[in-house]
């Protein structure tokens, strides 16, 4: 079994999808061209960027669909006129603007059609730097690929959070899906009031925190029938005086965004649902490791013991796999099962993560995206507690190495019974010498032509 890769236009549902700054490539060319003093921090050795081939052509613009196409671009007729903003127009080159935003498709009003939520990002202004939120957007699905924006009517038009990710789950079991939004400065819990409006219940629910949260996963880890919440947090970056990081380019060193390895990581959080509309922070009891740089998290029963486990991918840090049991703490064991590092034992710049049974053996496998110069990783479950990295064997070694992988989703796009993969790419450097800032999405088809990996 292997994957075949094609560039295409696709919408990748994830907690960290790079949607860009809303500007053209080379936005910062003028500023980047100014050679800066040698007293600034040199960041060229901090980003794990490999030497890659010369520039590739820009991806083609959408064309008229053909009969054999898998997808049709319906953006124009859909009425969706919204894009994520990262605040890059201020020219501060902050770590904050490198993370990107996410989307969610869910039937919030239970009319049978999937509606669309898009995180808004925010603004970065001033000197010293200040961070401001920007409203996200909610679009109601009116059928026939037409959507109506109802952000204000739904109560979601707030600027209180510079947002990144989102995740859907019915935390109070009233039958209507609720929404958690992650971002810089904490997260927001939005209660769905009967499919009409959303109410911000973050503080009364006890979820108030000042972390830099990137993604989240709803899961009933204690098996009491109520959804608990795992939130992945990123780095100890603070706004203030602009920081200058220099990167090697032809002719000298030039300014661009600083690498995450310059900043300490943050501890993720685990919140237990008290079944009364509030949550208890059980991070300490759960034994979550400190100082990680969490970017993506998925929940599933990876060892088939009946208890929820959490797999977390981290940026320039080893990944974590927390095994669930009847009692806290959770037991971290990613290194022991081959899920923490690259096949050569290196930390990777991991961002998006997805869970699916890629080889049809009934086990939950893992796929996660990585930074430029690194392959995206496919890990097949080998049995009770083990994974095998089959990236190369399955044809995934090479085609993504040029790009910076962020959001990803597994789905059977061609309806052949096997989960395929879509990856959203986008650089974190505005003026990288080896790849453009805007990058094409990739579609990998699971063609199921080789023998599936057998558990040993």
N, C-alpha and C positions, 0 to 999 in steps of 0.2 A: 504494500500500500504506500502511496506517495502523493505529494502535492504538486500540482502544476500551477505556475504563477502567470498572471496577466495583470497589466495595469487597467484600471477601470474606474468609473465614478460610482462610489458606493457610500452609503451612510452607515458608519460604524457606531453602534451603541456601546458606550463605555463610560467609565468614570473619569477618564482623562483623555479626551479627544482633542487634539490640537486643531483649533479652528482659525488660528492666525490673528493678526493684529488689525486686519481690515485694510492693509496697505499693500502696495506693490513690492516685489522683491527689490532689494537695493534701497529701501526706505532710508537707511542710515548711511548710505554710501558717503555722503558729504561729511558727516561727522566722523565716520570711521576712517576717512582718508587723512584726517589730521593726526600726524604722528604725535604721540603723547610723551610726557616726560618719563625717563627710565625709572623714576621713583615709584611709579605705580606698580601694583601687584601684577606679576606675570602669570597668566592663567593658561598658557599653552600646554603645560605639562599636567594640568589638572583635569582637563576634559579627555576622556579615553578615545581620542580621534585617531584612526589609523590613516596611513597614506593611501589614498584611493585614486582611481583613474580620473581623467580630465572630465570637465563638465559634460553632462548629458543634456540633450534637448529638453525643453520644457514639455510637460504632458500636453496632449492635444486638447483643444476646447471641445465641449459637447457637440455632437453631430446628430443628424436625423437618425432615429432608430431603424435598425434592420430587423428582419424577421427572426434571425438567429441570435439577436442580442439577449443577454440575460436581464439587462436593466435599461430603463428609459429615464432620462433626466426630466422630471416634471416640476422642477422648482418654480419656473416662471408661472405656470398656470395654477400652482398650488396656493398662491397668496402668501407664502412664507417669505418675509422680508426682514430677516434678523440675523445678525452675526455676533459672535463672541468678540469682545474687545479686551486687550491685555494691558493697555496703558502705555504702549511703547512709544507713542507719539511725543511723550515728555522727554525722551532721549536720555533716560537715566540708566539704561542697561541693567536693570535689576534682575535678581534671581526669580522674583515673583512673576515676572511677565513670561517666563519660559514654560510654565506648567500647563496652561491651556484650560479648556472647559469641556463639559460633557452634555449629553442629551439623554432623554428618556422617552420612550413610547409606552403609554399606558392609557387605559380606558378610565379616566378619572370620573366621568359622569355615568358610566355603566350603560351606554346606549349601544354597545356592540362594536364601536369603531375606536381604533387606537388614536389617542390624542398625542400631542408633541410638546415636550418641555425642553427648553434650551437655556442653559446657564448663561449669564450675561457678562461675567468678569468684572472689570472695574477700571478706575482711573488711578494714575500715579502722578502726583503733582508736587511742585514746590521744591524749595531748598532751604531748610531740610525737607526731605521727602515725606509726603503724606499719602496714605492709601485710602481710596474711597470706593464704595461699592457701586454697582450699576444694576438696574433691574434685569432680571431674567425674563423669559417670555413663555407664555402658555398659549398654544394654538389648539382650538377645538376642531376635530375632524368632522366636516360636514358632508362627507361622502364624495365619491367621484374625484378623489385626489385634490379636494379643495379644503383649505383650512382658514379659520377666522381667528385672529388674535383676540384673546379675552383676558389678557394679563391684568388689566386694571379691575375689570369686573370680578375676577377671581380672588383679588386681594394680594396677588403676588408681586405687585409693582413697588418693591422696596429697594432701597439703596444701602441697606444696612450691612451687606456682606459682599466682599470681593470674592465671587464664587468660582468654583472649579467643577466639582462633580455632583452627581445626584443619584439617588437610589429610591426605588419604590417598594413599599410594604405596608400592609394593614396592621399597624402596631396595636390598635385598640379593638380589633376584631369586630368592627361595625359593618363590614362588607364593602367599604369604600377605600381604595388605595390611597395611602398617605405618602408624603415625600420628605426625604432628608436631603438637604443641600449642604455640601461641604465647601470650605473656602478659607481664605486668610482671615484669621481672627476667630475661628470656631466653626460651628455648623448651625443650621436652622432646621427645625422640625416643623413641617407644615401639616396640620390636621385637615383632612378632607371632610368638609361639612355637607354630607349628603349629595355630593356631586355638583354643588352650586358654587361654593367658595372654599378658600383655604384660610386657615387661621394659624398664625405663628404661635406655637405652644412651646417653644424652646425652653424658656425660663421656667414656666410651671411644670414642665416635664422633667426638670433637673438636668438638662443637657447643656447648660451654659458652660462654655470653656473658651479659652483664648488661644487655642492651638492653631497651627496652620494645617488644617485638615484637607486632604486631597480626594479621598474616596471612602466608600462605606459599604457594608454588607449587612443586610437583615438576615438573621438566622436564629432558630430556637435552640441555643446551645445547651440549655438545662432541661429540655424536653418537658416543659410545663404547658405547652400549647400556645405560648405567647412569643412573638418575635422579639429577640434581643438585638443589640446593635454593636457591630465592630466598626470603629472609625480609624482609618490609617492617617497618620500625621507625618509631616515632611521635615522641615529644617528650622533651625534657630536663627532665621533671618529677621532683622528688625529695620524698619524705615528710619531714616535719619540723614546723615551726611552721605552724598553720593559716593559710591565706591568705584574705583577705576581698576579694571583688569585688562591686561594687554595680551594679545594673541599674535603669534608669529604669522606673518604674511610676507609676500615678496617685497623686499625693500625696507622691512622694519617691523616694528610691533605696533598693533593698532587696537583700539578699544573695542570691546564687545562685552557680552554678559559674562559675569563671573561663574565659576564652576561650583556645583553644590558641595564638592569636597572641601571648600573653604569654610563651611558652616557645619556645626554639630547637628545631628539628627534630633528628632523628637520622639517621644514614646507614644505608641498608639494607645487607643482607649477601648475598653470593652464595657458596655452598659447593659445591665440586666433589667428586663422589663418587670416592674413590680405588679403589673396587672391592674393598676388603678389609674393609668394615664401618666405615671411617672417612672423614671429609670434610676437605678443605683449604679454608681461607678465602681466596678469590681476589677479595675485594671490591676491594682496591686495584688489582690487575691488570685487573679488569673496568671500572674507571673509573666506578664508581657515584658519583653526585653526593652531596655532604655536606649535612647540615642540612635534610633533607626531613621531611615529616610523613606517612609512608606509612600508608594505611588498607586498601588492597586491591591485589592483584596477580593478573594472569592471564598465562599463557604460551601462545604460539602462533606459527605461522609467518605473520606478517601480510603479508610481501612475496613469499611463495611461492618463496624462494630455497633452501629446504632446511635453513635454520638457525633455531633457536628464538629468538624475540624476547620481551621482557617489557614489559607495559604496567602502570604503577603509578599509582594515583590517590592524591592527597595532600589533606590537610585544610588549607584556607587556604594553598595553595601550588600552583604549576603542576604538572601531571602529567608523568610521564616515559614515553618509549617508547624502550627500548634495543634497537637492531637487532643481531641475532646475526651473527657471521661465523666463519670457520674459525679465527681466532685472537683472543685478547683483546688490547685492550679491546673491550667493546661500544660501540656508537656511539649516543649519545642524540640524538634528533631529533624530539621531540613537537611543538615549536613549528613546525617546518618542514612537518609534515604535518597541522596543524590539530587536534591532540589534546591540547594543553597547557592551553588556557584556554577560557573561555566564548566564545560568538560575538561578544561585545562586548569581548573581550580582557581579561577579569577573572579573577583567581584565584577558584576555587570551593571550597566545603567538601565535597569529594568523599569518599565512604565505600566503598560497595560497587561491585563491577565484575563484568561478565559478558561472555562472548565467544560469539557465535553468528552464523550466516549468516541475517540477518533478511529479506533480499530475494531469496534463492535464486539469487544470481549466482556462488556458489562461493567468495566471498571471506569472510574472517573480519571481522565487524563488531564494534563495541564499544558497550556500554551501561553507564553508571555513574550512581549516585545522588548527590544533592547536598543541601545544607543548605536550611532554610526560606528562602523568598524567591527561590530559584533553581530552575529547571527541572532535572529529571533529564535526562541527555544521551544521545542516540542518535547514534552516528557510523557512517556507512556507508563501507566501504572503496571507494575510487574506482579502484583499479588497483594498480600496483606498490607505490608508497609515497605514499599520500594518503588522507585521510578528509574526509568532508563531514558537517557537523552538520545532521541532518534532523529535529531534535526537534520543531520547529513543524510542518513538512510532514506528519509522521507522527502528528499528534494528541497529542503528549506535552507540549506547551507549555501549562501552566496547571494541570492536575489534581493535580499533586504539589507545587505551589509552596508550599502551606500547610504541608506536612509536612516532617520531617527524615528523609531517606532513608538507610537503612543497608544491610541485606542485600538481595541480589537474586539471582534465578535465572531463566534462560531455559529453557523446556521447552514441548513441544507439548501443552498441557493438554487441548485439545478434539479432538486427533487429526485435524486437518485438513491436516497436512503443513507447517504454518508455526509457528515458535517464538514462543510467547507470553512474557509477562513477569510475574513476581511480585516485589513490593517490600515489605520489612518496614520500617515507619516507627516512630519514637519520638524524643521530644525529648531534648535534653541539658540543658535548663533545667527545673527543677521548677516554677517559677512564671512561665513566659513569659506575657506579657499577651495574645498573639494566638493561641495554640494550646495544647492540653492536653499533659501529659507522656506519657500513654498515647495512642497514635495507631493508627488502623486500617491494616491491610495493604491493598495495592492489587493488583488483577489487571488486566493490560492484554492484550486479545485482539488478535492480529495477524490482521486480517480480510482482508488481501490483495486489497482491492478497487481500489486505485489502481495505476498503472504503477510498476514497480520503478525505482529510480534506475539509470541507465545510466552505466557508466564512460566517462570522457571521455579 
